[in-house]
């Protein structure tokens, strides 16, 4: 009897113990499920936000591509077609099509009207007069976006906001000024801003997208998961064991697959990095983004060693920079160079040129190497026009810093050269070799400040799109026969870039200024000294007169000038450098263009020119 009672008591205690164990394990399972669901909820919110940001970036990329395509393929071409007008008021104008900005704004409005959960908007700090009410920033987000993107044009700006109880992602990216846009906006009399530069932030594209649907679907999935896991918990200890066993098995399988995928990705990344490192070592930061992308996608285009290829070569040089650098401390000279080269590099990269070398104040650019295109010569000439136009921005900053303005000459030539990796195993650079390179430098040496000269070969390549203002025959050093070179003042068609035409006026000075000059050959002075007089002055040059007509230097020659206090005086001014122009003058006279003038003399000339020009008017 006693033994039976003890046995029943032990049986009851064991049953209670098993129930407690089952209850504890079940509670532990429920807690684990709750933690898992909480983590899943946080993860899903992060994924929703990340996916929405990526979708917005892709939408803006598509809109930008549509804007660029319309601008280049429709608006730019329509400008030269008789009877077609490109205007914002195209609906009220017969035969008119919208401006690219009008097209972009209305495209965004139509997308917004047809999509209840997403809106598209393009806005700016400088809306045109007819869009003042709607074209500027409307709220705090838009003002914050414009301020942020102005200082960080390559970054994105976004945040989540509550609107009418709904969570909305607002995402903005900068809309940057292209060369054609700069020309149009800076010359339009109705433009609210007329000092645009290439790469400036013109405004912001914004995508606003409601996240409610994504969040609702995700919450429904989480509730189903919670119900399923909750039902599994009531199965007790046996169900718990089964679930844990299955989770372990799935975990092992997932871990194995992740390990395999990680290994594959690591190997692929290693190979990719080796390949990309080679390209970066060879080309550095001198290639445009498009060229680098093409090389990364098709590395077989990068042929190590040399090959003969027809390319177009562009070289530029600042007039009188050597003498300018002698008057400034080294750190200021470097600052000036960096300012100038930064502007030029941006333009060159935009037109997909390859910067082969910076040579002090000179730049050597290749079009057609390492990747050749059908329009290499045309892009080279267009790039030269854009570079000359960009000098306006350079000189605005030079003036603000108290430095004298800069002028640049550009020479372009097309021909066969050897391109490839030049050097040794320890030191290699991508470069070009051949007589056509030397000829390009010779053509550039004939330029005055602001000029673009191209060879006959380049002229044949570019066709009728390039506008020529004149031509001349020259015989460069090392060339057996005279060659024809052409002066460019613009490019029509889809590029539509033109250099400003300014008539240079020469006014007589009240009192002739005596001077002496020497001729420079390859930047070396000839020993013979000639005497003359400055009789007329312009904004950039002068007319000199000599007593002996046969002492007039040849056209396009570089000379060094020193002013005298009087003809019999031995005191001379600082060195002035100039180039003899082709402009016809009276017998015994010739015209020059100043390439480098000391600051004190430049101030004297400027004051004198202002005085005599006002009297003449």
KEKE-493064 format. One record per residue (C-alpha): x, y, z; residue in three letters; residue number from 1. Coordinates in Angstrom, 1 decimal, always signed. Layout:
X	Y	Z	ALA	NUM
...
//
This chain:
+0.0	+0.0	+0.0	UNK	1
+2.7	+2.4	+1.0	UNK	2
+4.8	+1.4	-2.0	UNK	3
+1.9	+2.0	-4.3	UNK	4
+1.3	+5.4	-2.8	UNK	5
+5.0	+6.3	-3.2	UNK	6
+5.0	+5.1	-6.8	UNK	7
+1.9	+7.2	-7.7	UNK	8
+3.5	+10.2	-6.0	UNK	9
+6.7	+9.8	-8.1	UNK	10
+4.6	+9.3	-11.2	UNK	11
+2.7	+12.6	-10.5	UNK	12
+6.0	+14.4	-9.7	UNK	13
+7.5	+13.2	-13.0	UNK	14
+4.4	+14.2	-14.9	UNK	15
+4.5	+17.7	-13.4	UNK	16
+8.2	+18.0	-14.1	UNK	17
+7.7	+17.0	-17.8	UNK	18
+4.9	+19.6	-18.1	UNK	19
+7.1	+22.3	-16.6	UNK	20
+9.9	+21.4	-19.0	UNK	21
+7.5	+21.5	-21.9	UNK	22
+6.1	+24.8	-20.8	UNK	23
+9.6	+26.4	-20.3	UNK	24
+10.7	+25.1	-23.8	UNK	25
+7.5	+26.4	-25.4	UNK	26
+8.0	+29.8	-23.8	UNK	27
+11.6	+29.9	-24.9	UNK	28
+10.4	+29.0	-28.5	UNK	29
+7.8	+31.8	-28.4	UNK	30
+10.4	+34.3	-27.2	UNK	31
+12.8	+33.2	-30.0	UNK	32
+10.0	+33.6	-32.5	UNK	33
+9.2	+37.1	-31.2	UNK	34
+12.8	+38.2	-31.5	UNK	35
+13.1	+36.7	-35.0	UNK	36
+9.9	+38.5	-36.1	UNK	37
+11.2	+41.8	-34.6	UNK	38
+14.5	+41.4	-36.5	UNK	39
+12.7	+40.5	-39.7	UNK	40
+10.5	+43.6	-39.3	UNK	41
+13.6	+45.9	-38.9	UNK	42
+15.3	+44.2	-41.8	UNK	43
+12.3	+44.5	-44.0	UNK	44
+12.0	+48.3	-43.3	UNK	45
+15.7	+48.7	-44.2	UNK	46
+15.2	+46.7	-47.4	UNK	47
+12.1	+48.7	-48.4	UNK	48
+13.9	+52.0	-48.0	UNK	49
+17.0	+50.7	-49.9	UNK	50
+14.8	+49.4	-52.8	UNK	51
+12.9	+52.6	-53.0	UNK	52
+16.1	+54.7	-53.1	UNK	53
+17.4	+52.4	-55.9	UNK	54
+14.2	+52.7	-57.9	UNK	55
+14.2	+56.5	-57.6	UNK	56
+17.8	+56.6	-58.8	UNK	57
+16.9	+54.5	-61.8	UNK	58
+13.9	+56.6	-62.6	UNK	59
+16.1	+59.8	-62.6	UNK	60
+18.7	+58.1	-64.7	UNK	61
+16.0	+57.3	-67.3	UNK	62
+14.7	+60.8	-67.2	UNK	63
+18.2	+62.3	-67.6	UNK	64
+18.9	+60.0	-70.6	UNK	65
+15.6	+61.1	-72.2	UNK	66
+16.4	+64.8	-71.6	UNK	67
+19.9	+64.4	-73.1	UNK	68
+18.5	+62.5	-76.1	UNK	69
+15.8	+65.1	-76.8	UNK	70
+18.3	+67.9	-76.4	UNK	71
+20.9	+66.5	-78.8	UNK	72
+18.7	+64.6	-81.3	UNK	73
+15.8	+66.9	-81.5	UNK	74
+16.2	+70.4	-80.1	UNK	75
+19.8	+71.0	-81.2	UNK	76
+19.1	+69.7	-84.7	UNK	77
+15.8	+71.7	-85.0	UNK	78
+17.6	+75.0	-84.4	UNK	79
+19.2	+74.9	-87.8	UNK	80
+16.0	+73.9	-89.7	UNK	81
+14.1	+76.7	-91.3	UNK	82
+10.5	+77.0	-90.0	UNK	83
+11.1	+75.2	-86.7	UNK	84
+11.3	+77.2	-83.5	UNK	85
+12.5	+75.9	-80.1	UNK	86
+10.6	+77.7	-77.4	UNK	87
+8.8	+77.2	-74.1	UNK	88
+5.6	+78.6	-75.7	UNK	89
+5.6	+75.9	-78.4	UNK	90
+1.8	+75.2	-78.0	UNK	91
+1.1	+78.8	-79.1	UNK	92
+3.7	+79.0	-81.9	UNK	93
+3.3	+77.4	-85.3	UNK	94
+6.0	+74.9	-86.2	UNK	95
+7.5	+75.0	-82.7	UNK	96
+8.9	+72.3	-80.4	UNK	97
+9.5	+72.7	-76.7	UNK	98
+12.8	+73.7	-75.1	UNK	99
+14.7	+70.7	-73.5	UNK	100
+13.9	+72.1	-70.0	UNK	101
+10.2	+72.5	-70.9	UNK	102
+10.2	+69.0	-72.3	UNK	103
+11.7	+67.6	-69.1	UNK	104
+9.3	+69.5	-66.8	UNK	105
+6.2	+68.5	-68.8	UNK	106
+7.4	+64.9	-69.0	UNK	107
+7.6	+64.8	-65.2	UNK	108
+4.1	+66.3	-64.9	UNK	109
+2.6	+63.6	-67.2	UNK	110
+4.4	+60.8	-65.2	UNK	111
+3.0	+62.3	-62.0	UNK	112
-0.6	+62.5	-63.4	UNK	113
-0.6	+58.9	-64.5	UNK	114
+1.0	+57.4	-61.4	UNK	115
-0.9	+57.9	-58.1	UNK	116
+1.9	+56.6	-55.9	UNK	117
+4.9	+58.5	-57.5	UNK	118
+5.5	+62.1	-58.6	UNK	119
+8.3	+63.6	-60.7	UNK	120
+9.5	+67.2	-60.4	UNK	121
+12.3	+69.4	-61.9	UNK	122
+13.0	+72.6	-60.1	UNK	123
+15.7	+75.2	-59.8	UNK	124
+16.9	+78.3	-57.8	UNK	125
+16.8	+80.2	-61.1	UNK	126
+13.4	+79.5	-62.8	UNK	127
+12.6	+81.4	-66.0	UNK	128
+10.1	+84.3	-65.6	UNK	129
+7.2	+82.2	-66.9	UNK	130
+7.8	+79.5	-64.3	UNK	131
+8.5	+81.6	-61.3	UNK	132
+5.4	+80.4	-59.5	UNK	133
+6.1	+76.7	-59.9	UNK	134
+9.7	+76.3	-61.0	UNK	135
+11.5	+77.2	-57.7	UNK	136
+11.7	+75.3	-54.4	UNK	137
+8.3	+74.9	-52.8	UNK	138
+9.1	+73.5	-49.3	UNK	139
+11.9	+72.8	-46.9	UNK	140
+12.9	+69.6	-48.5	UNK	141
+13.4	+71.2	-51.9	UNK	142
+15.3	+74.1	-50.4	UNK	143
+17.5	+71.7	-48.5	UNK	144
+18.0	+69.5	-51.6	UNK	145
+19.1	+72.5	-53.8	UNK	146
+21.5	+73.7	-51.1	UNK	147
+23.1	+70.3	-50.5	UNK	148
+23.4	+69.4	-54.2	UNK	149
+25.0	+72.8	-55.1	UNK	150
+27.9	+71.8	-52.8	UNK	151
+27.8	+68.1	-53.6	UNK	152
+26.6	+67.7	-57.2	UNK	153
+27.6	+64.0	-57.5	UNK	154
+25.8	+62.8	-54.4	UNK	155
+22.1	+62.0	-53.7	UNK	156
+19.8	+63.6	-51.2	UNK	157
+16.7	+61.9	-49.7	UNK	158
+14.7	+61.4	-46.6	UNK	159
+11.4	+59.8	-45.4	UNK	160
+8.5	+62.1	-44.6	UNK	161
+5.0	+61.6	-43.3	UNK	162
+2.4	+63.1	-45.6	UNK	163
-1.3	+62.7	-44.8	UNK	164
-0.6	+59.6	-42.6	UNK	165
+1.5	+58.0	-45.4	UNK	166
+5.2	+57.4	-45.4	UNK	167
+6.8	+58.9	-48.5	UNK	168
+10.4	+58.7	-49.8	UNK	169
+11.6	+62.0	-51.3	UNK	170
+14.7	+61.6	-53.4	UNK	171
+16.7	+64.3	-55.3	UNK	172
+19.7	+64.4	-57.7	UNK	173
+21.4	+67.3	-59.3	UNK	174
+20.7	+68.4	-62.9	UNK	175
+24.1	+69.5	-64.3	UNK	176
+24.7	+72.1	-67.0	UNK	177
+26.0	+70.7	-70.3	UNK	178
+28.1	+72.9	-72.8	UNK	179
+25.1	+73.4	-75.1	UNK	180
+23.0	+74.4	-72.2	UNK	181
+25.6	+76.9	-71.0	UNK	182
+25.7	+78.6	-74.4	UNK	183
+21.9	+78.8	-74.6	UNK	184
+21.3	+80.1	-71.1	UNK	185
+24.1	+82.6	-71.1	UNK	186
+22.9	+84.2	-74.4	UNK	187
+19.2	+84.1	-73.8	UNK	188
+18.0	+87.7	-72.8	UNK	189
+15.2	+86.2	-70.6	UNK	190
+17.6	+83.9	-68.7	UNK	191
+17.6	+84.7	-64.9	UNK	192
+21.3	+83.8	-64.7	UNK	193
+23.9	+84.5	-67.4	UNK	194
+27.2	+83.3	-66.0	UNK	195
+26.7	+79.5	-66.1	UNK	196
+29.6	+77.2	-66.4	UNK	197
+29.8	+73.6	-67.6	UNK	198
+29.1	+71.3	-64.6	UNK	199
+27.2	+73.9	-62.6	UNK	200
+24.1	+72.6	-60.7	UNK	201
+21.1	+73.9	-62.8	UNK	202
+18.5	+72.4	-60.6	UNK	203
+17.3	+69.2	-59.0	UNK	204
+15.3	+66.2	-60.2	UNK	205
+13.0	+64.8	-57.5	UNK	206
+11.1	+61.5	-57.2	UNK	207
+8.5	+61.3	-54.5	UNK	208
+7.2	+57.7	-53.9	UNK	209
+4.7	+56.4	-51.4	UNK	210
+5.9	+53.4	-49.4	UNK	211
+2.5	+52.3	-48.0	UNK	212
+1.9	+49.5	-50.5	UNK	213
+5.3	+48.0	-50.0	UNK	214
+5.0	+48.2	-46.2	UNK	215
+1.5	+46.7	-46.2	UNK	216
+2.5	+43.7	-48.2	UNK	217
+5.5	+43.2	-46.0	UNK	218
+3.4	+43.4	-42.8	UNK	219
+1.0	+40.9	-44.2	UNK	220
+3.8	+38.5	-44.9	UNK	221
+5.1	+39.0	-41.3	UNK	222
+1.7	+38.3	-39.8	UNK	223
+1.4	+35.1	-41.8	UNK	224
+4.8	+34.1	-40.6	UNK	225
+4.0	+34.9	-37.0	UNK	226
+0.7	+32.8	-37.2	UNK	227
+2.6	+29.9	-38.7	UNK	228
+5.3	+30.0	-36.1	UNK	229
+2.7	+30.4	-33.3	UNK	230
+0.8	+27.4	-34.5	UNK	231
+4.0	+25.4	-34.6	UNK	232
+4.7	+26.3	-30.9	UNK	233
+1.6	+24.5	-29.7	UNK	234
+2.9	+21.3	-31.0	UNK	235
+4.9	+21.0	-27.8	UNK	236
+8.3	+19.5	-27.3	UNK	237
+8.1	+17.1	-30.2	UNK	238
+7.2	+19.8	-32.7	UNK	239
+10.0	+22.0	-31.2	UNK	240
+12.5	+19.2	-31.8	UNK	241
+11.3	+18.8	-35.4	UNK	242
+11.5	+22.5	-36.1	UNK	243
+14.9	+22.9	-34.5	UNK	244
+16.2	+19.9	-36.5	UNK	245
+14.7	+21.3	-39.7	UNK	246
+16.1	+24.8	-39.0	UNK	247
+19.5	+23.3	-38.4	UNK	248
+19.4	+21.3	-41.6	UNK	249
+18.3	+24.4	-43.6	UNK	250
+21.0	+26.5	-41.8	UNK	251
+23.7	+24.0	-42.7	UNK	252
+22.5	+24.0	-46.4	UNK	253
+22.3	+27.8	-46.4	UNK	254
+25.7	+28.1	-44.8	UNK	255
+27.2	+25.7	-47.4	UNK	256
+25.6	+27.7	-50.3	UNK	257
+26.7	+31.0	-48.9	UNK	258
+30.3	+29.7	-48.4	UNK	259
+30.4	+28.5	-52.0	UNK	260
+28.9	+31.8	-53.3	UNK	261
+31.3	+33.8	-51.2	UNK	262
+34.3	+31.8	-52.6	UNK	263
+33.1	+32.4	-56.1	UNK	264
+32.6	+36.1	-55.6	UNK	265
+36.0	+36.4	-53.9	UNK	266
+37.7	+34.8	-56.8	UNK	267
+35.8	+36.9	-59.3	UNK	268
+36.6	+40.1	-57.4	UNK	269
+40.2	+39.2	-57.3	UNK	270
+40.4	+38.7	-61.1	UNK	271
+38.3	+41.9	-61.6	UNK	272
+40.6	+43.9	-59.4	UNK	273
+43.7	+42.7	-61.2	UNK	274
+42.2	+43.7	-64.5	UNK	275
+41.0	+47.1	-63.3	UNK	276
+44.3	+47.8	-61.6	UNK	277
+46.2	+47.3	-64.9	UNK	278
+43.9	+49.8	-66.6	UNK	279
+44.2	+52.3	-63.9	UNK	280
+48.0	+52.0	-63.7	UNK	281
+48.3	+52.6	-67.5	UNK	282
+45.7	+55.4	-67.9	UNK	283
+45.4	+56.9	-64.4	UNK	284
+42.9	+59.7	-64.1	UNK	285
+43.5	+61.1	-67.6	UNK	286
+40.7	+59.2	-69.3	UNK	287
+37.0	+60.1	-69.5	UNK	288
+34.5	+58.0	-67.6	UNK	289
+33.2	+56.6	-70.9	UNK	290
+36.6	+55.4	-72.0	UNK	291
+37.4	+53.8	-68.7	UNK	292
+34.0	+52.0	-68.7	UNK	293
+34.6	+50.7	-72.2	UNK	294
+38.0	+49.4	-71.3	UNK	295
+36.7	+47.7	-68.2	UNK	296
+33.9	+46.0	-70.2	UNK	297
+36.2	+45.0	-73.1	UNK	298
+39.8	+44.8	-71.9	UNK	299
+40.9	+43.3	-75.2	UNK	300
+40.7	+46.8	-76.6	UNK	301
+43.7	+47.7	-74.5	UNK	302
+46.6	+46.4	-76.6	UNK	303
+49.9	+46.5	-74.8	UNK	304
+52.8	+47.6	-76.9	UNK	305
+52.7	+49.9	-80.0	UNK	306
+50.5	+50.0	-83.0	UNK	307
+50.1	+52.3	-86.0	UNK	308
+46.8	+54.2	-85.9	UNK	309
+45.2	+57.3	-87.4	UNK	310
+44.1	+59.6	-84.6	UNK	311
+43.4	+63.3	-84.1	UNK	312
+45.8	+65.2	-81.9	UNK	313
+45.0	+68.4	-80.0	UNK	314
+47.6	+70.5	-78.2	UNK	315
+47.0	+73.7	-76.3	UNK	316
+49.4	+76.3	-74.8	UNK	317
+49.0	+79.4	-72.7	UNK	318
+50.4	+82.6	-74.3	UNK	319
+53.2	+84.2	-72.3	UNK	320
+52.8	+81.9	-69.3	UNK	321
+56.6	+81.5	-68.9	UNK	322
+57.2	+85.2	-68.3	UNK	323
+54.1	+85.3	-66.1	UNK	324
+55.4	+82.5	-63.9	UNK	325
+58.7	+84.5	-63.4	UNK	326
+56.7	+87.3	-61.7	UNK	327
+54.8	+85.1	-59.2	UNK	328
+55.9	+82.9	-56.3	UNK	329
+56.0	+79.2	-57.2	UNK	330
+52.9	+78.3	-55.0	UNK	331
+50.8	+80.9	-56.8	UNK	332
+52.0	+79.7	-60.2	UNK	333
+50.9	+76.1	-59.3	UNK	334
+47.6	+77.5	-58.1	UNK	335
+47.0	+79.3	-61.4	UNK	336
+48.0	+76.1	-63.4	UNK	337
+45.7	+73.9	-61.3	UNK	338
+42.8	+76.3	-61.8	UNK	339
+43.3	+76.4	-65.6	UNK	340
+43.9	+72.6	-65.9	UNK	341
+40.9	+71.7	-63.8	UNK	342
+38.6	+73.7	-66.2	UNK	343
+40.3	+72.2	-69.3	UNK	344
+40.2	+68.6	-68.0	UNK	345
+36.5	+68.8	-67.3	UNK	346
+35.8	+69.9	-70.9	UNK	347
+38.2	+67.3	-72.4	UNK	348
+36.6	+64.5	-70.5	UNK	349
+33.2	+65.7	-71.5	UNK	350
+34.2	+65.2	-75.2	UNK	351
+35.8	+61.9	-74.5	UNK	352
+39.4	+63.0	-75.2	UNK	353
+42.4	+61.2	-73.6	UNK	354
+44.7	+63.5	-71.8	UNK	355
+48.1	+62.1	-72.7	UNK	356
+50.3	+64.7	-71.0	UNK	357
+50.3	+67.9	-69.0	UNK	358
+53.4	+69.8	-70.0	UNK	359
+53.6	+72.8	-67.7	UNK	360
+50.9	+75.1	-69.2	UNK	361
+50.5	+72.9	-72.2	UNK	362
+48.1	+69.9	-72.7	UNK	363
+48.4	+67.1	-75.2	UNK	364
+45.1	+65.3	-75.9	UNK	365
+44.3	+62.3	-78.1	UNK	366
+41.1	+61.5	-79.9	UNK	367
+41.0	+58.0	-81.2	UNK	368
+43.3	+56.3	-78.7	UNK	369
+43.0	+54.1	-76.9	UNK	370
+39.5	+53.7	-78.4	UNK	371
+38.7	+55.0	-81.9	UNK	372
+35.4	+56.4	-83.0	UNK	373
+34.1	+57.7	-86.3	UNK	374
+33.7	+61.3	-85.1	UNK	375
+37.1	+61.7	-83.4	UNK	376
+38.2	+64.7	-85.5	UNK	377
+34.8	+66.5	-85.0	UNK	378
+34.9	+65.9	-81.3	UNK	379
+38.4	+67.2	-81.1	UNK	380
+37.4	+70.5	-82.9	UNK	381
+34.3	+70.8	-80.8	UNK	382
+36.4	+70.2	-77.6	UNK	383
+38.7	+73.0	-78.7	UNK	384
+35.8	+75.5	-79.1	UNK	385
+34.5	+74.5	-75.6	UNK	386
+38.0	+74.9	-74.1	UNK	387
+38.2	+78.5	-75.5	UNK	388
+34.7	+79.3	-74.2	UNK	389
+35.7	+77.9	-70.8	UNK	390
+38.6	+80.4	-70.6	UNK	391
+35.9	+83.0	-69.8	UNK	392
+35.3	+81.1	-66.5	UNK	393
+39.0	+80.8	-65.9	UNK	394
+39.6	+84.5	-66.3	UNK	395
+36.7	+85.4	-64.1	UNK	396
+38.4	+83.6	-61.2	UNK	397
+41.8	+85.0	-62.2	UNK	398
+40.3	+88.5	-62.0	UNK	399
+38.7	+87.7	-58.6	UNK	400
+42.1	+86.6	-57.3	UNK	401
+43.9	+89.7	-58.6	UNK	402
+45.8	+87.8	-61.3	UNK	403
+46.1	+88.9	-65.0	UNK	404
+43.9	+87.2	-67.6	UNK	405
+45.2	+84.2	-69.6	UNK	406
+44.9	+83.5	-73.3	UNK	407
+45.3	+80.1	-75.0	UNK	408
+46.1	+78.9	-78.5	UNK	409
+45.1	+75.5	-79.8	UNK	410
+46.4	+73.4	-82.7	UNK	411
+44.8	+70.3	-84.1	UNK	412
+46.1	+67.7	-86.6	UNK	413
+45.0	+64.3	-87.9	UNK	414
+47.4	+61.6	-89.0	UNK	415
+49.0	+58.2	-88.5	UNK	416
+51.1	+57.8	-85.4	UNK	417
+52.5	+55.0	-83.2	UNK	418
+50.4	+54.7	-80.0	UNK	419
+51.0	+52.3	-77.1	UNK	420
+53.0	+51.8	-74.0	UNK	421
+56.3	+53.5	-74.2	UNK	422
+59.2	+53.1	-71.7	UNK	423
+60.7	+50.2	-69.8	UNK	424
+59.5	+47.5	-67.4	UNK	425
+60.1	+49.9	-64.5	UNK	426
+58.6	+53.0	-66.0	UNK	427
+55.9	+52.9	-68.7	UNK	428
+53.4	+55.5	-70.0	UNK	429
+50.8	+55.4	-72.7	UNK	430
+51.9	+57.8	-75.4	UNK	431
+52.3	+58.6	-79.1	UNK	432
+55.3	+58.9	-81.4	UNK	433
+55.5	+60.2	-85.0	UNK	434
+56.0	+63.2	-87.2	UNK	435
+52.3	+64.1	-87.0	UNK	436
+52.8	+64.9	-83.3	UNK	437
+55.5	+67.4	-84.1	UNK	438
+53.4	+68.9	-86.8	UNK	439
+50.6	+69.5	-84.3	UNK	440
+52.9	+71.5	-82.1	UNK	441
+54.1	+73.5	-85.1	UNK	442
+50.5	+74.4	-86.0	UNK	443
+49.8	+75.4	-82.5	UNK	444
+52.8	+77.7	-82.5	UNK	445
+51.2	+79.8	-85.2	UNK	446
+48.1	+80.7	-83.0	UNK	447
+47.5	+83.9	-81.2	UNK	448
+45.5	+83.9	-77.9	UNK	449
+42.0	+82.6	-78.4	UNK	450
+42.7	+81.0	-81.8	UNK	451
+42.1	+77.5	-83.0	UNK	452
+44.1	+76.3	-86.1	UNK	453
+43.5	+72.9	-87.7	UNK	454
+45.5	+71.1	-90.4	UNK	455
+44.2	+70.2	-93.9	UNK	456
+43.9	+66.5	-92.8	UNK	457
+41.6	+67.5	-89.9	UNK	458
+39.6	+69.9	-92.1	UNK	459
+38.9	+67.0	-94.5	UNK	460
+37.8	+64.7	-91.7	UNK	461
+35.3	+67.1	-90.0	UNK	462
+33.3	+68.0	-93.0	UNK	463
+30.9	+71.0	-93.3	UNK	464
+29.9	+71.1	-89.6	UNK	465
+33.0	+73.1	-88.7	UNK	466
+32.9	+76.8	-89.4	UNK	467
+36.1	+78.4	-90.8	UNK	468
+37.0	+82.1	-90.6	UNK	469
+40.1	+82.0	-92.7	UNK	470
+43.0	+79.9	-94.1	UNK	471
+46.7	+80.4	-94.8	UNK	472
+49.7	+78.6	-96.1	UNK	473
+52.7	+78.1	-93.8	UNK	474
+55.9	+76.0	-94.0	UNK	475
+56.7	+74.7	-90.5	UNK	476
+60.2	+73.7	-89.5	UNK	477
+60.9	+70.1	-90.6	UNK	478
+58.2	+70.1	-93.3	UNK	479
+59.4	+70.0	-96.9	UNK	480
+56.3	+71.6	-98.6	UNK	481
+54.0	+74.4	-97.5	UNK	482
+50.8	+73.3	-95.8	UNK	483
+47.4	+74.9	-95.4	UNK	484
+46.0	+75.6	-92.0	UNK	485
+42.5	+76.7	-91.2	UNK	486
+41.2	+79.0	-88.4	UNK	487
+38.0	+77.7	-86.7	UNK	488
+35.4	+79.9	-85.1	UNK	489
+32.7	+77.4	-84.3	UNK	490
+30.9	+74.0	-84.9	UNK	491
+27.3	+73.8	-86.1	UNK	492
+24.9	+70.9	-86.1	UNK	493
+24.2	+69.1	-82.9	UNK	494
+27.0	+70.8	-81.0	UNK	495
+26.2	+74.4	-81.9	UNK	496
+29.3	+76.0	-80.3	UNK	497
+30.7	+79.3	-81.6	UNK	498
+33.5	+81.6	-80.4	UNK	499
+32.5	+85.3	-79.9	UNK	500
+33.5	+87.5	-82.8	UNK	501
+35.1	+90.7	-81.6	UNK	502
+36.4	+93.3	-84.1	UNK	503
+39.7	+94.6	-82.8	UNK	504
+40.0	+98.4	-83.1	UNK	505
+43.4	+100.2	-83.2	UNK	506
+43.5	+103.8	-82.2	UNK	507
+46.4	+106.3	-82.6	UNK	508
+48.3	+107.1	-79.4	UNK	509
+48.7	+110.9	-78.6	UNK	510
+52.5	+110.5	-78.5	UNK	511
+54.4	+107.7	-80.2	UNK	512
+56.2	+105.4	-77.8	UNK	513
+59.8	+104.5	-78.8	UNK	514
+60.9	+100.9	-78.4	UNK	515
+63.3	+98.2	-79.4	UNK	516
+62.5	+94.6	-80.3	UNK	517
+64.2	+91.3	-81.0	UNK	518
+62.9	+88.3	-82.9	UNK	519
+62.4	+84.9	-81.2	UNK	520
+63.1	+81.6	-83.0	UNK	521
+61.9	+78.6	-81.0	UNK	522
+61.7	+80.8	-77.9	UNK	523
+65.4	+81.8	-78.4	UNK	524
+66.3	+85.4	-79.1	UNK	525
+68.2	+86.5	-82.2	UNK	526
+71.1	+88.9	-81.3	UNK	527
+70.0	+91.6	-83.7	UNK	528
+68.1	+94.5	-82.0	UNK	529
+65.6	+96.6	-84.1	UNK	530
+64.2	+100.1	-83.2	UNK	531
+60.6	+101.1	-83.7	UNK	532
+57.7	+103.1	-82.4	UNK	533
+54.3	+102.1	-81.0	UNK	534
+51.9	+104.3	-83.0	UNK	535
+48.5	+102.6	-82.4	UNK	536
+47.0	+100.6	-79.6	UNK	537
+44.1	+98.1	-79.3	UNK	538
+42.6	+96.1	-76.4	UNK	539
+45.0	+93.2	-77.1	UNK	540
+47.7	+94.5	-79.4	UNK	541
+49.3	+97.4	-81.1	UNK	542
+50.7	+98.7	-84.4	UNK	543
+54.4	+99.2	-84.6	UNK	544
+56.3	+101.4	-87.1	UNK	545
+59.9	+101.0	-88.2	UNK	546
+62.2	+103.4	-90.1	UNK	547
+63.5	+100.7	-92.4	UNK	548
+60.7	+98.6	-94.1	UNK	549
+62.9	+95.5	-94.5	UNK	550
+63.3	+95.3	-90.8	UNK	551
+59.6	+94.2	-90.4	UNK	552
+59.5	+90.7	-88.9	UNK	553
+57.7	+87.9	-90.8	UNK	554
+54.1	+87.3	-90.0	UNK	555
+53.3	+84.9	-87.0	UNK	556
+56.8	+85.5	-85.6	UNK	557
+57.2	+85.9	-81.9	UNK	558
+59.1	+89.0	-80.7	UNK	559
+60.3	+90.5	-77.4	UNK	560
+59.7	+94.3	-76.9	UNK	561
+61.2	+96.8	-74.5	UNK	562
+59.8	+100.3	-74.3	UNK	563
+62.2	+103.3	-74.1	UNK	564
+61.6	+106.6	-72.2	UNK	565
+63.0	+108.3	-75.3	UNK	566
+64.7	+107.2	-78.6	UNK	567
+68.1	+108.1	-77.3	UNK	568
+67.5	+106.7	-73.8	UNK	569
+69.3	+103.6	-72.6	UNK	570
+66.7	+102.9	-70.0	UNK	571
+64.3	+100.1	-71.0	UNK	572
+61.1	+98.7	-69.6	UNK	573
+60.5	+95.1	-68.5	UNK	574
+60.1	+92.5	-71.3	UNK	575
+56.9	+92.5	-73.3	UNK	576
+56.2	+89.5	-75.6	UNK	577
+54.0	+89.5	-78.7	UNK	578
+53.2	+87.7	-81.9	UNK	579
+53.3	+89.4	-85.3	UNK	580
+49.8	+89.3	-86.9	UNK	581
+48.8	+88.7	-90.5	UNK	582
+46.7	+91.9	-90.5	UNK	583
+47.8	+94.1	-93.4	UNK	584
+49.4	+97.4	-92.3	UNK	585
+50.8	+100.5	-94.1	UNK	586
+54.3	+100.3	-95.5	UNK	587
+56.9	+100.3	-92.7	UNK	588
+54.3	+99.1	-90.1	UNK	589
+53.1	+95.8	-88.7	UNK	590
+50.5	+94.7	-86.2	UNK	591
+51.1	+92.6	-83.1	UNK	592
+49.1	+90.8	-80.5	UNK	593
+50.5	+90.9	-76.9	UNK	594
+51.1	+87.5	-75.4	UNK	595
+52.7	+88.6	-72.1	UNK	596
+52.7	+92.1	-70.6	UNK	597
+54.1	+93.0	-67.1	UNK	598
+51.4	+94.2	-64.7	UNK	599
+52.6	+97.8	-64.5	UNK	600
+52.8	+98.2	-68.3	UNK	601
+49.5	+96.4	-68.7	UNK	602
+47.8	+99.0	-66.4	UNK	603
+49.5	+101.8	-68.4	UNK	604
+48.3	+100.3	-71.7	UNK	605
+44.7	+99.8	-70.4	UNK	606
+44.4	+103.3	-69.1	UNK	607
+45.8	+104.7	-72.4	UNK	608
+43.5	+102.6	-74.5	UNK	609
+40.4	+103.6	-72.5	UNK	610
+41.4	+107.3	-73.0	UNK	611
+42.0	+107.1	-76.7	UNK	612
+39.0	+104.9	-77.4	UNK	613
+36.6	+107.2	-75.6	UNK	614
+38.0	+110.2	-77.5	UNK	615
+37.5	+108.4	-80.8	UNK	616
+33.9	+107.6	-79.9	UNK	617
//
